[in-house]
Amino acid sequence: MLAIAVGAGLVSTAGAERAKVLGKSKTTPRPNCSGDSPDECQITGQVTGFQRAINGDANKFKAPAAGRIVAWSIDLAKPSKDERNIFGEAAKTNEFGTSPTAGVGILRKTGKSEFKLLRASPILEVQRYYGSRPIFTLEHSLRVRKGDIVALTTATWLPAFSIKHQGPDDVWVASRVKKNCEIPASVPAEDRLAYFFAHTRPHRDVGSTRKYQCAYDSARILYWAYFSPRD
């Protein structure tokens, strides 16, 4: 189900309808946590990331020219109440509480695995859109140059992620340093979720530079960006 999101910080979707969709692919998997595989629920949490390849096609989220990002979209699962409680409590912050959150940012590569956050949209609470694919049209579009990357940020947690039926040609990159790419096997099962959230954080300070040293294959962040070329 497609939903058009219009509200605080959002405007008419006319700009999004005319724009080029970054991240578009022939097929789109369902997000995990959709009720069909409760034991395999997967999310992204307190991270900024971008999809480096989809079905082997690279650079799907690179701006093809100078222009503006006028809107963005995510495909949200509909987690169970237990899943919402578990992930919400593990990822809660003073700013957003236990709500799932999302926003986009513009990254520019400055070195090996190093990116600068140039601009960012507001972070939105998105629980009202469970089970749908909302389009959020920006009141203030985000300027990009050719080659800039559109990334997705969650300040808490976000059920817009798929590992089912994805292959090694689906790769996303996270705002984590190499030592925090994986949870050590020595961490007990009951402590793994807490360990995960203690060792990850989103890239939210505009103008700052971060290392993106963790690349994960066979997985896809389910987001899209709407690019309008410069007039």
ZICOR-V846667 format. One record per pair of residues at least 24 apart in sequence whose ideal C-beta (glycine too) atoms are under 10 Angstrom apart, sorted by the first residue. I is the first residue (numbers start at 1). J is the second residue. If there is no record, write none. Layout:
BEGIN
I;J, I;J
END
This chain:
BEGIN
1;129, 1;131, 1;132, 1;133, 1;134, 2;73, 2;75, 2;132, 2;133, 2;134, 2;135, 3;73, 3;76, 3;128, 3;129, 3;131, 3;132, 3;133, 3;134, 3;135, 3;136, 4;71, 4;73, 4;132, 4;134, 4;135, 4;136, 4;137, 5;71, 5;72, 5;73, 5;124, 5;126, 5;128, 5;129, 5;132, 5;134, 5;135, 5;136, 5;137, 6;134, 6;135, 6;136, 6;137, 7;124, 7;128, 7;136, 8;122, 8;124, 8;139, 9;103, 9;121, 9;122, 9;124, 9;136, 9;137, 9;138, 9;139, 9;140, 10;71, 10;122, 10;124, 10;134, 10;135, 10;136, 10;137, 10;138, 10;139, 11;70, 11;71, 11;137, 11;138, 11;139, 11;140, 11;141, 12;137, 13;70, 13;71, 13;135, 13;136, 13;137, 13;226, 14;70, 14;137, 15;68, 15;70, 15;71, 15;137, 15;138, 15;141, 15;226, 15;228, 16;69, 16;70, 16;71, 16;72, 16;73, 16;135, 16;136, 16;137, 16;138, 16;224, 16;225, 16;226, 16;228, 17;70, 17;71, 17;135, 17;137, 17;226, 18;70, 18;226, 18;228, 19;67, 19;68, 19;69, 19;70, 19;71, 19;137, 19;141, 19;225, 19;226, 19;227, 19;228, 19;229, 20;63, 20;64, 20;65, 20;67, 20;225, 20;226, 20;227, 20;228, 20;229, 21;60, 21;71, 21;73, 21;224, 21;225, 21;226, 21;227, 22;51, 22;59, 22;60, 22;61, 22;62, 22;63, 22;64, 22;69, 22;72, 22;144, 22;149, 22;150, 22;223, 22;224, 22;225, 22;226, 22;227, 23;50, 23;51, 23;54, 23;60, 23;61, 23;72, 23;73, 23;150, 23;152, 23;220, 23;221, 23;222, 23;223, 23;224, 23;225, 23;226, 23;227, 24;54, 24;57, 24;60, 24;224, 24;225, 25;51, 25;54, 25;55, 25;57, 25;60, 25;170, 25;220, 25;224, 26;54, 26;55, 26;57, 27;54, 27;55, 27;165, 28;54, 28;75, 28;133, 28;162, 28;220, 28;222, 28;224, 29;75, 29;161, 29;162, 29;163, 29;164, 29;165, 29;166, 29;170, 29;219, 29;220, 29;222, 30;75, 30;77, 30;162, 30;164, 30;165, 30;222, 31;74, 31;75, 31;76, 31;77, 31;78, 31;79, 31;131, 31;133, 31;158, 31;159, 31;160, 31;161, 31;162, 31;163, 31;164, 31;220, 31;221, 31;222, 32;77, 32;79, 32;83, 32;159, 32;160, 32;161, 32;162, 32;163, 32;164, 32;219, 32;222, 33;76, 33;77, 33;78, 33;79, 33;80, 33;83, 33;84, 33;87, 33;130, 33;159, 33;160, 33;161, 33;162, 34;75, 34;76, 34;77, 34;78, 34;79, 34;80, 34;130, 34;131, 34;159, 34;162, 34;164, 35;77, 35;78, 35;79, 35;80, 35;83, 35;131, 36;77, 36;164, 37;163, 37;164, 38;79, 38;80, 38;82, 38;83, 40;163, 40;164, 41;77, 41;79, 41;80, 41;82, 41;83, 41;86, 41;87, 41;159, 41;161, 42;77, 42;159, 42;161, 42;162, 42;163, 42;164, 42;219, 43;77, 43;79, 43;83, 43;86, 43;87, 43;90, 43;91, 43;100, 43;154, 43;156, 43;157, 43;158, 43;159, 43;160, 43;161, 44;91, 44;100, 44;102, 44;152, 44;153, 44;154, 44;157, 44;158, 44;159, 44;160, 44;161, 44;172, 44;174, 44;200, 44;202, 44;219, 44;221, 44;222, 44;223, 45;87, 45;90, 45;91, 45;100, 45;154, 45;155, 45;156, 45;157, 45;158, 45;161, 45;193, 45;196, 45;197, 45;200, 45;201, 45;202, 46;90, 46;91, 46;93, 46;101, 46;153, 46;154, 46;155, 46;156, 46;157, 46;158, 46;175, 46;176, 46;196, 46;197, 46;198, 46;199, 46;200, 46;201, 46;202, 47;151, 47;152, 47;153, 47;154, 47;155, 47;157, 47;158, 47;172, 47;174, 47;175, 47;176, 47;196, 47;197, 47;200, 47;201, 47;202, 47;203, 47;212, 47;214, 47;221, 48;103, 48;104, 48;105, 48;107, 48;115, 48;117, 48;120, 48;151, 48;152, 48;153, 48;154, 48;155, 48;173, 48;174, 48;175, 48;176, 48;200, 48;201, 48;202, 48;203, 48;204, 48;210, 48;212, 49;151, 49;152, 49;153, 49;154, 49;161, 49;172, 49;173, 49;174, 49;175, 49;176, 49;202, 49;203, 49;212, 49;214, 49;215, 49;216, 49;219, 49;221, 49;223, 50;104, 50;105, 50;107, 50;115, 50;149, 50;150, 50;151, 50;152, 50;153, 50;171, 50;172, 50;173, 50;174, 50;175, 50;212, 50;221, 50;223, 50;225, 51;149, 51;150, 51;151, 51;152, 51;170, 51;171, 51;172, 51;173, 51;219, 51;220, 51;221, 51;222, 51;223, 51;224, 52;149, 52;170, 52;171, 52;172, 52;173, 52;212, 52;215, 52;216, 52;217, 53;168, 53;169, 53;170, 53;171, 53;172, 53;173, 53;215, 53;217, 53;220, 54;166, 54;169, 54;170, 54;171, 54;172, 54;220, 54;221, 55;166, 55;167, 55;169, 55;170, 55;220, 56;167, 56;168, 56;169, 56;170, 56;171, 57;169, 57;170, 58;169, 58;171, 59;147, 59;149, 60;149, 60;150, 60;224, 60;225, 61;104, 61;107, 61;148, 61;149, 61;150, 61;151, 61;152, 61;172, 61;221, 61;223, 61;224, 61;225, 61;227, 62;107, 62;109, 62;144, 62;146, 62;147, 62;148, 62;149, 62;150, 62;227, 63;106, 63;108, 63;142, 63;143, 63;144, 63;145, 63;146, 63;147, 63;148, 63;149, 63;150, 63;225, 63;227, 63;229, 64;144, 64;146, 64;147, 64;227, 64;229, 65;144, 65;145, 65;146, 65;147, 65;227, 65;229, 65;230, 66;143, 66;144, 66;145, 66;146, 66;147, 66;148, 66;229, 66;230, 67;141, 67;142, 67;143, 67;144, 67;145, 67;146, 67;148, 67;227, 67;228, 67;229, 67;230, 67;231, 68;106, 68;119, 68;138, 68;140, 68;141, 68;142, 68;143, 68;144, 68;226, 68;227, 68;228, 68;229, 68;230, 68;231, 69;104, 69;105, 69;106, 69;119, 69;121, 69;138, 69;141, 69;142, 69;143, 69;144, 69;148, 69;150, 69;225, 69;226, 69;227, 69;228, 70;137, 70;138, 70;140, 70;141, 70;142, 70;225, 70;226, 70;227, 70;228, 71;104, 71;121, 71;135, 71;136, 71;137, 71;138, 71;141, 71;224, 71;225, 71;226, 71;227, 71;228, 72;102, 72;103, 72;104, 72;121, 72;124, 72;134, 72;135, 72;136, 72;137, 72;138, 72;142, 72;150, 72;152, 72;223, 72;224, 72;225, 72;226, 73;102, 73;104, 73;133, 73;134, 73;135, 73;136, 73;137, 73;160, 73;222, 73;223, 73;224, 73;225, 73;226, 74;100, 74;102, 74;104, 74;124, 74;126, 74;129, 74;132, 74;133, 74;134, 74;135, 74;136, 74;152, 74;154, 74;158, 74;159, 74;160, 74;161, 74;221, 74;222, 74;223, 74;224, 75;129, 75;131, 75;132, 75;133, 75;134, 75;159, 75;160, 75;161, 75;162, 75;220, 75;221, 75;222, 75;223, 75;224, 76;100, 76;102, 76;126, 76;127, 76;128, 76;129, 76;130, 76;131, 76;132, 76;133, 76;134, 76;158, 76;159, 76;160, 76;161, 76;222, 77;130, 77;131, 77;158, 77;159, 77;160, 77;161, 77;162, 77;222, 78;129, 78;130, 78;131, 78;132, 78;159, 79;127, 79;130, 79;131, 79;157, 79;159, 83;157, 83;159, 84;127, 84;130, 84;157, 84;159, 86;157, 86;193, 87;156, 87;157, 87;158, 87;159, 87;193, 87;197, 88;127, 88;156, 88;157, 89;157, 89;193, 89;194, 89;197, 90;156, 90;157, 90;193, 90;194, 90;196, 90;197, 90;198, 91;154, 91;155, 91;156, 91;157, 91;158, 91;193, 91;196, 91;197, 91;200, 92;156, 92;157, 92;197, 93;155, 93;156, 93;197, 93;202, 95;123, 95;155, 95;156, 96;123, 96;124, 96;125, 96;154, 96;155, 96;156, 96;157, 97;125, 97;156, 98;125, 98;127, 98;156, 98;157, 99;124, 99;125, 99;126, 99;127, 99;128, 99;155, 99;156, 99;157, 100;124, 100;125, 100;126, 100;127, 100;129, 100;130, 100;154, 100;155, 100;156, 100;157, 100;158, 100;159, 100;160, 101;125, 101;126, 101;127, 101;153, 101;154, 101;155, 101;156, 101;157, 101;158, 101;202, 102;126, 102;129, 102;134, 102;136, 102;152, 102;153, 102;154, 102;155, 102;156, 102;157, 102;158, 102;160, 102;223, 103;136, 103;138, 103;151, 103;152, 103;153, 103;154, 103;155, 103;202, 103;204, 104;136, 104;138, 104;142, 104;150, 104;151, 104;152, 104;153, 104;223, 104;224, 104;225, 105;142, 105;149, 105;150, 105;151, 105;152, 105;153, 105;175, 105;202, 105;203, 105;204, 105;206, 106;142, 106;143, 106;144, 106;145, 106;148, 106;149, 106;150, 106;151, 106;206, 106;225, 107;144, 107;148, 107;149, 107;150, 107;151, 107;173, 107;175, 107;203, 107;209, 107;210, 107;212, 108;144, 108;145, 108;147, 108;148, 108;149, 108;209, 109;147, 109;148, 109;149, 109;212, 110;209, 110;210, 111;209, 111;211, 112;211, 112;212, 112;213, 113;173, 113;177, 113;178, 113;210, 113;211, 113;212, 113;213, 113;214, 113;215, 114;209, 114;210, 114;211, 114;212, 114;213, 115;148, 115;149, 115;151, 115;173, 115;175, 115;203, 115;208, 115;209, 115;210, 115;211, 115;212, 116;148, 116;203, 116;206, 116;207, 116;208, 116;209, 116;210, 117;151, 117;153, 117;175, 117;202, 117;203, 117;204, 117;205, 117;206, 117;207, 117;208, 117;209, 117;210, 118;142, 118;143, 118;144, 118;145, 118;148, 118;149, 118;206, 118;207, 119;143, 119;144, 119;148, 119;206, 119;207, 120;151, 120;153, 120;202, 120;203, 120;204, 120;205, 120;206, 121;150, 121;153, 121;225, 123;153, 123;154, 123;155, 123;156, 123;202, 123;204, 124;155, 125;155, 125;156, 126;154, 126;156, 126;158, 126;159, 126;160, 127;159, 129;160, 130;159, 131;159, 133;160, 133;222, 133;223, 133;224, 135;224, 135;226, 136;226, 137;226, 138;226, 141;226, 141;227, 141;228, 142;225, 142;227, 143;230, 144;225, 144;227, 144;228, 144;229, 144;230, 145;230, 149;173, 149;212, 149;225, 150;223, 150;224, 150;225, 150;226, 150;227, 151;175, 151;202, 151;203, 151;212, 151;221, 151;223, 151;225, 152;202, 152;221, 152;222, 152;223, 152;224, 152;225, 153;202, 153;203, 153;204, 154;202, 154;221, 155;201, 155;202, 155;204, 156;197, 156;202, 157;197, 158;221, 158;222, 158;223, 159;222, 160;220, 160;221, 160;222, 160;223, 161;219, 161;220, 161;221, 161;222, 161;223, 162;218, 162;219, 162;220, 162;221, 162;222, 163;216, 163;217, 163;218, 163;219, 163;220, 164;218, 164;219, 164;220, 165;218, 165;220, 166;217, 166;218, 166;219, 166;220, 167;217, 167;218, 167;219, 168;217, 168;218, 169;217, 169;218, 170;216, 170;217, 170;218, 170;219, 170;220, 170;221, 171;215, 171;216, 171;217, 171;218, 171;219, 171;220, 172;214, 172;215, 172;216, 172;217, 172;218, 172;219, 172;220, 172;221, 173;212, 173;213, 173;214, 173;215, 173;216, 173;221, 174;200, 174;202, 174;203, 174;212, 174;213, 174;214, 174;215, 174;216, 174;221, 175;200, 175;201, 175;202, 175;203, 175;204, 175;210, 175;211, 175;212, 175;213, 175;214, 176;200, 176;201, 176;203, 176;210, 176;211, 176;212, 176;213, 176;214, 177;210, 177;211, 177;212, 177;213, 177;214, 178;211, 178;213, 178;214, 179;213, 179;214, 180;211, 180;213, 180;214, 181;213, 181;214, 181;215, 181;216, 182;214, 182;216
END
